[in-house]
Amino acid sequence: MALEFLYIDTDAHHGDGVQFSFYDDPEVCTVSIHETGRYLFPGTGQVQERGHDKGYGYAYNIPLDAFTEDESFLEAYQTAVTEIAAFLNQM
């Protein structure tokens, strides 16, 4: 199976529903850039959540501290998406 979709979720809350729907699916890569779950519902979205079985390596979480400024958010977004896309192109 080959990667078919790259789903990028950018808001305050972790994209837990989408991530867990495709957690063991190597055809969908999920990327969630969200506020850290230390203080915000649902408390998921740790960097260690990378997928399961055949889907391992197809889930990425970038938790940011509360009140992250726009410039820092954009840098995290650009860096993460660029590096993830480069990695996925090698597969």
C-alpha positions in Angstrom: 0.0 0.0 0.0 1.2 3.5 -0.8 0.5 6.8 0.9 -2.7 8.3 -0.5 -3.5 11.3 1.8 -1.6 13.7 3.9 -4.0 15.3 6.4 -2.8 18.4 8.3 -4.8 19.7 11.3 -3.9 23.1 12.7 -5.9 24.4 15.6 -5.8 24.6 19.4 -7.1 21.0 20.0 -5.3 17.8 18.9 -6.9 16.1 15.9 -7.5 13.0 17.9 -10.5 11.7 16.0 -8.8 11.8 12.7 -5.5 10.5 14.1 -7.1 7.5 15.7 -9.4 6.7 12.7 -6.2 6.2 10.7 -3.8 5.1 13.4 -2.9 1.8 11.7 -3.5 2.8 8.1 -0.3 3.4 6.0 -2.4 5.1 3.3 -3.1 8.2 5.4 -0.5 10.3 7.2 -1.9 12.6 9.9 -0.1 15.7 11.1 -1.6 17.7 14.0 -0.1 21.0 15.2 -1.9 22.0 18.4 -1.6 23.4 21.8 0.0 21.0 24.3 -2.4 18.7 26.0 -1.1 19.5 29.4 -3.9 22.0 30.0 -6.3 21.6 27.1 -8.8 18.9 26.2 -8.5 16.1 25.0 -5.0 15.8 26.5 -3.7 13.7 23.6 -1.3 14.5 20.8 2.0 13.6 22.3 5.0 13.3 20.0 5.3 9.6 21.0 2.0 8.9 19.3 3.4 7.7 15.9 0.8 5.2 14.7 0.3 1.4 15.2 1.2 -1.7 13.2 1.4 -0.9 9.5 0.5 2.7 10.3 3.5 3.3 12.5 5.4 6.4 11.3 2.3 7.9 9.7 1.1 10.0 12.6 2.9 13.2 13.6 2.1 15.5 16.5 3.6 18.9 17.1 2.3 20.2 20.4 3.0 23.9 21.1 2.9 25.9 24.3 -0.1 28.0 25.0 0.1 31.6 23.6 2.6 30.6 20.9 3.1 33.6 18.7 2.3 33.6 14.9 6.0 33.6 13.8 6.9 30.6 16.0 3.8 28.7 14.8 4.6 29.4 11.2 8.2 28.2 11.7 7.0 25.0 13.4 4.5 24.4 10.6 6.9 25.1 7.7 9.7 23.0 9.3 7.4 20.1 10.2 5.6 19.9 6.9 8.8 20.2 4.9 10.6 17.5 6.9 7.6 15.1 6.9 7.0 15.5 3.2 10.7 14.9 2.5 10.6 11.7 4.6 7.5 10.4 3.0 8.9 11.0 -0.5 11.7 8.6 0.4 9.3 5.8 1.2 
